[in-house]
Amino acid sequence: MVDMNDCGDVRVLKVLVLTFLYLTLMFAVVMVAGLTNL
């Protein structure tokens, strides 16, 4: 079972991970677009 005190930390961690993945995806798209334009 998960303690109620850990719910907040887990939620913040998930947000940070999703944000990191989103930024990485956007960076990859920009790099691919840049290489394609060359």
mmCIF entry with sequence, helices, sheets and N, C-alpha, C, O atoms, coordinates in Angstrom:
data_MODEL
# 
_entry.id   MODEL 
# 
_entity.id                         1 
_entity.type                       polymer 
_entity.pdbx_number_of_molecules   1 
# 
_entity_poly.entity_id                      1 
_entity_poly.type                           'polypeptide(L)' 
_entity_poly.nstd_linkage                   no 
_entity_poly.nstd_monomer                   no 
_entity_poly.pdbx_seq_one_letter_code       MVDMNDCGDVRVLKVLVLTFLYLTLMFAVVMVAGLTNL 
_entity_poly.pdbx_seq_one_letter_code_can   MVDMNDCGDVRVLKVLVLTFLYLTLMFAVVMVAGLTNL 
_entity_poly.pdbx_strand_id                 A 
# 
loop_
_entity_poly_seq.entity_id 
_entity_poly_seq.num 
_entity_poly_seq.mon_id 
_entity_poly_seq.hetero 
1 1  MET n 
1 2  VAL n 
1 3  ASP n 
1 4  MET n 
1 5  ASN n 
1 6  ASP n 
1 7  CYS n 
1 8  GLY n 
1 9  ASP n 
1 10 VAL n 
1 11 ARG n 
1 12 VAL n 
1 13 LEU n 
1 14 LYS n 
1 15 VAL n 
1 16 LEU n 
1 17 VAL n 
1 18 LEU n 
1 19 THR n 
1 20 PHE n 
1 21 LEU n 
1 22 TYR n 
1 23 LEU n 
1 24 THR n 
1 25 LEU n 
1 26 MET n 
1 27 PHE n 
1 28 ALA n 
1 29 VAL n 
1 30 VAL n 
1 31 MET n 
1 32 VAL n 
1 33 ALA n 
1 34 GLY n 
1 35 LEU n 
1 36 THR n 
1 37 ASN n 
1 38 LEU n 
# 
_struct_asym.id          A 
_struct_asym.entity_id   1 
# 
_struct_conf.conf_type_id            HELX_P 
_struct_conf.id                      HELX_P1 
_struct_conf.pdbx_PDB_helix_id       AA1 
_struct_conf.beg_label_comp_id       MET 
_struct_conf.beg_label_asym_id       A 
_struct_conf.beg_label_seq_id        4 
_struct_conf.pdbx_beg_PDB_ins_code   ? 
_struct_conf.end_label_comp_id       ASN 
_struct_conf.end_label_asym_id       A 
_struct_conf.end_label_seq_id        37 
_struct_conf.pdbx_end_PDB_ins_code   ? 
_struct_conf.beg_auth_comp_id        MET 
_struct_conf.beg_auth_asym_id        A 
_struct_conf.beg_auth_seq_id         4 
_struct_conf.end_auth_comp_id        ASN 
_struct_conf.end_auth_asym_id        A 
_struct_conf.end_auth_seq_id         37 
_struct_conf.pdbx_PDB_helix_class    1 
_struct_conf.details                 ? 
_struct_conf.pdbx_PDB_helix_length   34 
# 
_struct_conf_type.id          HELX_P 
_struct_conf_type.criteria    ? 
_struct_conf_type.reference   ? 
# 
loop_
_atom_site.group_PDB 
_atom_site.id 
_atom_site.type_symbol 
_atom_site.label_atom_id 
_atom_site.label_alt_id 
_atom_site.label_comp_id 
_atom_site.label_asym_id 
_atom_site.label_entity_id 
_atom_site.label_seq_id 
_atom_site.pdbx_PDB_ins_code 
_atom_site.Cartn_x 
_atom_site.Cartn_y 
_atom_site.Cartn_z 
_atom_site.occupancy 
_atom_site.B_iso_or_equiv 
_atom_site.pdbx_formal_charge 
_atom_site.auth_seq_id 
_atom_site.auth_comp_id 
_atom_site.auth_asym_id 
_atom_site.auth_atom_id 
_atom_site.pdbx_PDB_model_num 
ATOM 1   N N  . MET A 1 1  ? 0.836  -1.202 0.000   1.00 0.00 ? 1  MET A N  1 
ATOM 2   C CA . MET A 1 1  ? 0.000  0.000  0.000   1.00 0.00 ? 1  MET A CA 1 
ATOM 3   C C  . MET A 1 1  ? 0.877  1.261  0.000   1.00 0.00 ? 1  MET A C  1 
ATOM 4   O O  . MET A 1 1  ? 1.980  1.262  0.546   1.00 0.00 ? 1  MET A O  1 
ATOM 5   N N  . VAL A 1 2  ? 0.372  2.317  -0.614  1.00 0.00 ? 2  VAL A N  1 
ATOM 6   C CA . VAL A 1 2  ? 1.122  3.575  -0.671  1.00 0.00 ? 2  VAL A CA 1 
ATOM 7   C C  . VAL A 1 2  ? 0.594  4.528  0.388   1.00 0.00 ? 2  VAL A C  1 
ATOM 8   O O  . VAL A 1 2  ? -0.616 4.718  0.516   1.00 0.00 ? 2  VAL A O  1 
ATOM 9   N N  . ASP A 1 3  ? 1.506  5.125  1.147   1.00 0.00 ? 3  ASP A N  1 
ATOM 10  C CA . ASP A 1 3  ? 1.099  6.075  2.184   1.00 0.00 ? 3  ASP A CA 1 
ATOM 11  C C  . ASP A 1 3  ? 0.572  7.359  1.546   1.00 0.00 ? 3  ASP A C  1 
ATOM 12  O O  . ASP A 1 3  ? 1.005  7.744  0.460   1.00 0.00 ? 3  ASP A O  1 
ATOM 13  N N  . MET A 1 4  ? -0.363 8.014  2.225   1.00 0.00 ? 4  MET A N  1 
ATOM 14  C CA . MET A 1 4  ? -0.932 9.251  1.697   1.00 0.00 ? 4  MET A CA 1 
ATOM 15  C C  . MET A 1 4  ? 0.133  10.338 1.580   1.00 0.00 ? 4  MET A C  1 
ATOM 16  O O  . MET A 1 4  ? 0.042  11.211 0.718   1.00 0.00 ? 4  MET A O  1 
ATOM 17  N N  . ASN A 1 5  ? 1.143  10.282 2.450   1.00 0.00 ? 5  ASN A N  1 
ATOM 18  C CA . ASN A 1 5  ? 2.192  11.303 2.434   1.00 0.00 ? 5  ASN A CA 1 
ATOM 19  C C  . ASN A 1 5  ? 3.035  11.221 1.164   1.00 0.00 ? 5  ASN A C  1 
ATOM 20  O O  . ASN A 1 5  ? 3.635  12.214 0.753   1.00 0.00 ? 5  ASN A O  1 
ATOM 21  N N  . ASP A 1 6  ? 3.082  10.049 0.542   1.00 0.00 ? 6  ASP A N  1 
ATOM 22  C CA . ASP A 1 6  ? 3.915  9.871  -0.647  1.00 0.00 ? 6  ASP A CA 1 
ATOM 23  C C  . ASP A 1 6  ? 3.185  10.275 -1.934  1.00 0.00 ? 6  ASP A C  1 
ATOM 24  O O  . ASP A 1 6  ? 3.814  10.418 -2.982  1.00 0.00 ? 6  ASP A O  1 
ATOM 25  N N  . CYS A 1 7  ? 1.873  10.457 -1.860  1.00 0.00 ? 7  CYS A N  1 
ATOM 26  C CA . CYS A 1 7  ? 1.106  10.770 -3.067  1.00 0.00 ? 7  CYS A CA 1 
ATOM 27  C C  . CYS A 1 7  ? 1.582  12.074 -3.696  1.00 0.00 ? 7  CYS A C  1 
ATOM 28  O O  . CYS A 1 7  ? 1.738  12.154 -4.914  1.00 0.00 ? 7  CYS A O  1 
ATOM 29  N N  . GLY A 1 8  ? 1.815  13.097 -2.871  1.00 0.00 ? 8  GLY A N  1 
ATOM 30  C CA . GLY A 1 8  ? 2.253  14.392 -3.394  1.00 0.00 ? 8  GLY A CA 1 
ATOM 31  C C  . GLY A 1 8  ? 3.598  14.285 -4.077  1.00 0.00 ? 8  GLY A C  1 
ATOM 32  O O  . GLY A 1 8  ? 3.784  14.824 -5.168  1.00 0.00 ? 8  GLY A O  1 
ATOM 33  N N  . ASP A 1 9  ? 4.552  13.587 -3.441  1.00 0.00 ? 9  ASP A N  1 
ATOM 34  C CA . ASP A 1 9  ? 5.892  13.461 -4.022  1.00 0.00 ? 9  ASP A CA 1 
ATOM 35  C C  . ASP A 1 9  ? 5.843  12.685 -5.330  1.00 0.00 ? 9  ASP A C  1 
ATOM 36  O O  . ASP A 1 9  ? 6.513  13.050 -6.295  1.00 0.00 ? 9  ASP A O  1 
ATOM 37  N N  . VAL A 1 10 ? 5.061  11.625 -5.366  1.00 0.00 ? 10 VAL A N  1 
ATOM 38  C CA . VAL A 1 10 ? 4.956  10.809 -6.578  1.00 0.00 ? 10 VAL A CA 1 
ATOM 39  C C  . VAL A 1 10 ? 4.344  11.634 -7.702  1.00 0.00 ? 10 VAL A C  1 
ATOM 40  O O  . VAL A 1 10 ? 4.769  11.535 -8.854  1.00 0.00 ? 10 VAL A O  1 
ATOM 41  N N  . ARG A 1 11 ? 3.344  12.449 -7.365  1.00 0.00 ? 11 ARG A N  1 
ATOM 42  C CA . ARG A 1 11 ? 2.681  13.281 -8.377  1.00 0.00 ? 11 ARG A CA 1 
ATOM 43  C C  . ARG A 1 11 ? 3.674  14.281 -8.960  1.00 0.00 ? 11 ARG A C  1 
ATOM 44  O O  . ARG A 1 11 ? 3.730  14.470 -10.175 1.00 0.00 ? 11 ARG A O  1 
ATOM 45  N N  . VAL A 1 12 ? 4.459  14.924 -8.090  1.00 0.00 ? 12 VAL A N  1 
ATOM 46  C CA . VAL A 1 12 ? 5.455  15.896 -8.551  1.00 0.00 ? 12 VAL A CA 1 
ATOM 47  C C  . VAL A 1 12 ? 6.497  15.200 -9.407  1.00 0.00 ? 12 VAL A C  1 
ATOM 48  O O  . VAL A 1 12 ? 6.919  15.731 -10.434 1.00 0.00 ? 12 VAL A O  1 
ATOM 49  N N  . LEU A 1 13 ? 6.915  14.007 -8.987  1.00 0.00 ? 13 LEU A N  1 
ATOM 50  C CA . LEU A 1 13 ? 7.925  13.258 -9.740  1.00 0.00 ? 13 LEU A CA 1 
ATOM 51  C C  . LEU A 1 13 ? 7.399  12.918 -11.134 1.00 0.00 ? 13 LEU A C  1 
ATOM 52  O O  . LEU A 1 13 ? 8.125  13.027 -12.122 1.00 0.00 ? 13 LEU A O  1 
ATOM 53  N N  . LYS A 1 14 ? 6.130  12.505 -11.207 1.00 0.00 ? 14 LYS A N  1 
ATOM 54  C CA . LYS A 1 14 ? 5.538  12.170 -12.508 1.00 0.00 ? 14 LYS A CA 1 
ATOM 55  C C  . LYS A 1 14 ? 5.499  13.400 -13.407 1.00 0.00 ? 14 LYS A C  1 
ATOM 56  O O  . LYS A 1 14 ? 5.774  13.306 -14.603 1.00 0.00 ? 14 LYS A O  1 
ATOM 57  N N  . VAL A 1 15 ? 5.157  14.555 -12.833 1.00 0.00 ? 15 VAL A N  1 
ATOM 58  C CA . VAL A 1 15 ? 5.102  15.792 -13.621 1.00 0.00 ? 15 VAL A CA 1 
ATOM 59  C C  . VAL A 1 15 ? 6.484  16.139 -14.145 1.00 0.00 ? 15 VAL A C  1 
ATOM 60  O O  . VAL A 1 15 ? 6.630  16.535 -15.302 1.00 0.00 ? 15 VAL A O  1 
ATOM 61  N N  . LEU A 1 16 ? 7.506  15.993 -13.294 1.00 0.00 ? 16 LEU A N  1 
ATOM 62  C CA . LEU A 1 16 ? 8.872  16.299 -13.722 1.00 0.00 ? 16 LEU A CA 1 
ATOM 63  C C  . LEU A 1 16 ? 9.313  15.357 -14.834 1.00 0.00 ? 16 LEU A C  1 
ATOM 64  O O  . LEU A 1 16 ? 9.940  15.786 -15.803 1.00 0.00 ? 16 LEU A O  1 
ATOM 65  N N  . VAL A 1 17 ? 8.986  14.075 -14.696 1.00 0.00 ? 17 VAL A N  1 
ATOM 66  C CA . VAL A 1 17 ? 9.380  13.093 -15.718 1.00 0.00 ? 17 VAL A CA 1 
ATOM 67  C C  . VAL A 1 17 ? 8.673  13.387 -17.038 1.00 0.00 ? 17 VAL A C  1 
ATOM 68  O O  . VAL A 1 17 ? 9.296  13.347 -18.099 1.00 0.00 ? 17 VAL A O  1 
ATOM 69  N N  . LEU A 1 18 ? 7.373  13.683 -16.976 1.00 0.00 ? 18 LEU A N  1 
ATOM 70  C CA . LEU A 1 18 ? 6.626  13.974 -18.202 1.00 0.00 ? 18 LEU A CA 1 
ATOM 71  C C  . LEU A 1 18 ? 7.158  15.235 -18.860 1.00 0.00 ? 18 LEU A C  1 
ATOM 72  O O  . LEU A 1 18 ? 7.260  15.302 -20.085 1.00 0.00 ? 18 LEU A O  1 
ATOM 73  N N  . THR A 1 19 ? 7.502  16.246 -18.046 1.00 0.00 ? 19 THR A N  1 
ATOM 74  C CA . THR A 1 19 ? 8.051  17.491 -18.594 1.00 0.00 ? 19 THR A CA 1 
ATOM 75  C C  . THR A 1 19 ? 9.384  17.226 -19.268 1.00 0.00 ? 19 THR A C  1 
ATOM 76  O O  . THR A 1 19 ? 9.650  17.747 -20.351 1.00 0.00 ? 19 THR A O  1 
ATOM 77  N N  . PHE A 1 20 ? 10.233 16.409 -18.625 1.00 0.00 ? 20 PHE A N  1 
ATOM 78  C CA . PHE A 1 20 ? 11.544 16.086 -19.195 1.00 0.00 ? 20 PHE A CA 1 
ATOM 79  C C  . PHE A 1 20 ? 11.383 15.346 -20.517 1.00 0.00 ? 20 PHE A C  1 
ATOM 80  O O  . PHE A 1 20 ? 12.084 15.637 -21.486 1.00 0.00 ? 20 PHE A O  1 
ATOM 81  N N  . LEU A 1 21 ? 10.452 14.379 -20.556 1.00 0.00 ? 21 LEU A N  1 
ATOM 82  C CA . LEU A 1 21 ? 10.225 13.617 -21.787 1.00 0.00 ? 21 LEU A CA 1 
ATOM 83  C C  . LEU A 1 21 ? 9.679  14.526 -22.883 1.00 0.00 ? 21 LEU A C  1 
ATOM 84  O O  . LEU A 1 21 ? 10.056 14.391 -24.047 1.00 0.00 ? 21 LEU A O  1 
ATOM 85  N N  . TYR A 1 22 ? 8.793  15.452 -22.514 1.00 0.00 ? 22 TYR A N  1 
ATOM 86  C CA . TYR A 1 22 ? 8.214  16.374 -23.495 1.00 0.00 ? 22 TYR A CA 1 
ATOM 87  C C  . TYR A 1 22 ? 9.292  17.279 -24.081 1.00 0.00 ? 22 TYR A C  1 
ATOM 88  O O  . TYR A 1 22 ? 9.340  17.488 -25.293 1.00 0.00 ? 22 TYR A O  1 
ATOM 89  N N  . LEU A 1 23 ? 10.164 17.821 -23.216 1.00 0.00 ? 23 LEU A N  1 
ATOM 90  C CA . LEU A 1 23 ? 11.239 18.693 -23.693 1.00 0.00 ? 23 LEU A CA 1 
ATOM 91  C C  . LEU A 1 23 ? 12.201 17.916 -24.578 1.00 0.00 ? 23 LEU A C  1 
ATOM 92  O O  . LEU A 1 23 ? 12.672 18.433 -25.592 1.00 0.00 ? 23 LEU A O  1 
ATOM 93  N N  . THR A 1 24 ? 12.494 16.679 -24.199 1.00 0.00 ? 24 THR A N  1 
ATOM 94  C CA . THR A 1 24 ? 13.404 15.855 -25.004 1.00 0.00 ? 24 THR A CA 1 
ATOM 95  C C  . THR A 1 24 ? 12.786 15.581 -26.374 1.00 0.00 ? 24 THR A C  1 
ATOM 96  O O  . THR A 1 24 ? 13.479 15.619 -27.391 1.00 0.00 ? 24 THR A O  1 
ATOM 97  N N  . LEU A 1 25 ? 11.486 15.306 -26.398 1.00 0.00 ? 25 LEU A N  1 
ATOM 98  C CA . LEU A 1 25 ? 10.798 15.044 -27.661 1.00 0.00 ? 25 LEU A CA 1 
ATOM 99  C C  . LEU A 1 25 ? 10.835 16.277 -28.553 1.00 0.00 ? 25 LEU A C  1 
ATOM 100 O O  . LEU A 1 25 ? 11.125 16.177 -29.745 1.00 0.00 ? 25 LEU A O  1 
ATOM 101 N N  . MET A 1 26 ? 10.540 17.445 -27.976 1.00 0.00 ? 26 MET A N  1 
ATOM 102 C CA . MET A 1 26 ? 10.552 18.680 -28.748 1.00 0.00 ? 26 MET A CA 1 
ATOM 103 C C  . MET A 1 26 ? 11.948 18.964 -29.284 1.00 0.00 ? 26 MET A C  1 
ATOM 104 O O  . MET A 1 26 ? 12.097 19.397 -30.427 1.00 0.00 ? 26 MET A O  1 
ATOM 105 N N  . PHE A 1 27 ? 12.980 18.722 -28.464 1.00 0.00 ? 27 PHE A N  1 
ATOM 106 C CA . PHE A 1 27 ? 14.365 18.940 -28.895 1.00 0.00 ? 27 PHE A CA 1 
ATOM 107 C C  . PHE A 1 27 ? 14.700 18.016 -30.060 1.00 0.00 ? 27 PHE A C  1 
ATOM 108 O O  . PHE A 1 27 ? 15.352 18.432 -31.019 1.00 0.00 ? 27 PHE A O  1 
ATOM 109 N N  . ALA A 1 28 ? 14.256 16.765 -29.979 1.00 0.00 ? 28 ALA A N  1 
ATOM 110 C CA . ALA A 1 28 ? 14.524 15.802 -31.054 1.00 0.00 ? 28 ALA A CA 1 
ATOM 111 C C  . ALA A 1 28 ? 13.826 16.244 -32.341 1.00 0.00 ? 28 ALA A C  1 
ATOM 112 O O  . ALA A 1 28 ? 14.404 16.142 -33.422 1.00 0.00 ? 28 ALA A O  1 
ATOM 113 N N  . VAL A 1 29 ? 12.599 16.727 -32.234 1.00 0.00 ? 29 VAL A N  1 
ATOM 114 C CA . VAL A 1 29 ? 11.854 17.182 -33.416 1.00 0.00 ? 29 VAL A CA 1 
ATOM 115 C C  . VAL A 1 29 ? 12.571 18.364 -34.055 1.00 0.00 ? 29 VAL A C  1 
ATOM 116 O O  . VAL A 1 29 ? 12.691 18.430 -35.279 1.00 0.00 ? 29 VAL A O  1 
ATOM 117 N N  . VAL A 1 30 ? 13.049 19.301 -33.234 1.00 0.00 ? 30 VAL A N  1 
ATOM 118 C CA . VAL A 1 30 ? 13.759 20.475 -33.757 1.00 0.00 ? 30 VAL A CA 1 
ATOM 119 C C  . VAL A 1 30 ? 15.050 20.045 -34.449 1.00 0.00 ? 30 VAL A C  1 
ATOM 120 O O  . VAL A 1 30 ? 15.387 20.561 -35.515 1.00 0.00 ? 30 VAL A O  1 
ATOM 121 N N  . MET A 1 31 ? 15.771 19.103 -33.845 1.00 0.00 ? 31 MET A N  1 
ATOM 122 C CA . MET A 1 31 ? 17.027 18.633 -34.439 1.00 0.00 ? 31 MET A CA 1 
ATOM 123 C C  . MET A 1 31 ? 16.761 17.951 -35.779 1.00 0.00 ? 31 MET A C  1 
ATOM 124 O O  . MET A 1 31 ? 17.480 18.194 -36.748 1.00 0.00 ? 31 MET A O  1 
ATOM 125 N N  . VAL A 1 32 ? 15.736 17.100 -35.843 1.00 0.00 ? 32 VAL A N  1 
ATOM 126 C CA . VAL A 1 32 ? 15.401 16.396 -37.086 1.00 0.00 ? 32 VAL A CA 1 
ATOM 127 C C  . VAL A 1 32 ? 14.979 17.405 -38.154 1.00 0.00 ? 32 VAL A C  1 
ATOM 128 O O  . VAL A 1 32 ? 15.367 17.280 -39.315 1.00 0.00 ? 32 VAL A O  1 
ATOM 129 N N  . ALA A 1 33 ? 14.190 18.396 -37.766 1.00 0.00 ? 33 ALA A N  1 
ATOM 130 C CA . ALA A 1 33 ? 13.742 19.416 -38.721 1.00 0.00 ? 33 ALA A CA 1 
ATOM 131 C C  . ALA A 1 33 ? 14.946 20.200 -39.238 1.00 0.00 ? 33 ALA A C  1 
ATOM 132 O O  . ALA A 1 33 ? 15.025 20.507 -40.428 1.00 0.00 ? 33 ALA A O  1 
ATOM 133 N N  . GLY A 1 34 ? 15.879 20.523 -38.351 1.00 0.00 ? 34 GLY A N  1 
ATOM 134 C CA . GLY A 1 34 ? 17.078 21.267 -38.751 1.00 0.00 ? 34 GLY A CA 1 
ATOM 135 C C  . GLY A 1 34 ? 17.932 20.457 -39.713 1.00 0.00 ? 34 GLY A C  1 
ATOM 136 O O  . GLY A 1 34 ? 18.424 20.987 -40.709 1.00 0.00 ? 34 GLY A O  1 
ATOM 137 N N  . LEU A 1 35 ? 18.109 19.176 -39.419 1.00 0.00 ? 35 LEU A N  1 
ATOM 138 C CA . LEU A 1 35 ? 18.923 18.328 -40.299 1.00 0.00 ? 35 LEU A CA 1 
ATOM 139 C C  . LEU A 1 35 ? 18.236 18.131 -41.641 1.00 0.00 ? 35 LEU A C  1 
ATOM 140 O O  . LEU A 1 35 ? 18.902 18.054 -42.673 1.00 0.00 ? 35 LEU A O  1 
ATOM 141 N N  . THR A 1 36 ? 16.910 18.050 -41.638 1.00 0.00 ? 36 THR A N  1 
ATOM 142 C CA . THR A 1 36 ? 16.169 17.851 -42.882 1.00 0.00 ? 36 THR A CA 1 
ATOM 143 C C  . THR A 1 36 ? 16.278 19.090 -43.767 1.00 0.00 ? 36 THR A C  1 
ATOM 144 O O  . THR A 1 36 ? 16.384 18.979 -44.989 1.00 0.00 ? 36 THR A O  1 
ATOM 145 N N  . ASN A 1 37 ? 16.251 20.277 -43.143 1.00 0.00 ? 37 ASN A N  1 
ATOM 146 C CA . ASN A 1 37 ? 16.352 21.518 -43.919 1.00 0.00 ? 37 ASN A CA 1 
ATOM 147 C C  . ASN A 1 37 ? 17.731 21.650 -44.555 1.00 0.00 ? 37 ASN A C  1 
ATOM 148 O O  . ASN A 1 37 ? 17.865 22.264 -45.614 1.00 0.00 ? 37 ASN A O  1 
ATOM 149 N N  . LEU A 1 38 ? 18.762 21.080 -43.921 1.00 0.00 ? 38 LEU A N  1 
ATOM 150 C CA . LEU A 1 38 ? 20.106 21.153 -44.492 1.00 0.00 ? 38 LEU A CA 1 
ATOM 151 C C  . LEU A 1 38 ? 20.189 20.243 -45.709 1.00 0.00 ? 38 LEU A C  1 
ATOM 152 O O  . LEU A 1 38 ? 21.240 20.155 -46.344 1.00 0.00 ? 38 LEU A O  1 
# 
